[in-house]
């Protein structure tokens, strides 16, 4: 499981850099400042959670079952939160109105929070 968590963290990190560069260079002329800021929020939270997964994979005193549930929560959270933000920020560039699925963004944020809380509770209750 540690290898999967580490690989996913590394993938999310690489994608965050790619999306960040794309936003800064490729989208700079087609998005408003607010839309770019929104896009960058998705990149920032994706990178935070990429680093979180990398750290999680290396924590020796955290049970594998705990790591598994934190991993699932964070992956679901990043996909729903960051990727929906990318779509919402670039909404005007497509024919589909992604605002219709904008409700998934806070659900993604909730999953990321749940991942952190599950790890906190696991650490605090471990004897």
JOKAUR-V865797 format. One record per residue. N is the residue number from 0. SS is DSSP state (@ for helix, = for strand, . for the rest). Layout:
BEGIN
n: (N N)
ss: (SS SS)
END
This chain:
BEGIN
n: (0 1 2 3 4 5 6 7 8 9 10 11 12 13 14 15 16 17 18 19 20 21 22 23 24 25 26 27 28 29 30 31 32 33 34 35 36 37 38 39 40 41 42 43 44 45 46 47 48 49 50 51 52 53 54 55 56 57 58 59 60 61 62 63 64 65 66 67 68 69 70 71 72 73 74 75 76 77 78 79 80 81 82 83 84 85 86 87 88 89 90 91 92 93 94 95 96 97 98 99 100 101 102 103 104 105 106 107 108 109 110 111 112 113 114 115 116 117 118 119 120 121 122 123 124 125 126)
ss: (. @ @ @ @ @ @ @ @ @ @ @ @ @ @ @ @ @ @ @ @ @ @ @ @ @ . . . . . . @ @ @ @ @ @ @ @ @ @ @ @ @ @ @ @ @ @ @ @ @ @ @ @ @ @ . . . . . @ @ @ @ @ @ @ @ @ @ @ @ @ @ @ @ @ @ @ @ @ @ @ @ @ @ . @ @ @ . . . . @ @ @ @ . @ @ @ @ @ @ @ @ @ @ @ @ @ @ @ @ @ @ @ @ @ @ @ . .)
END
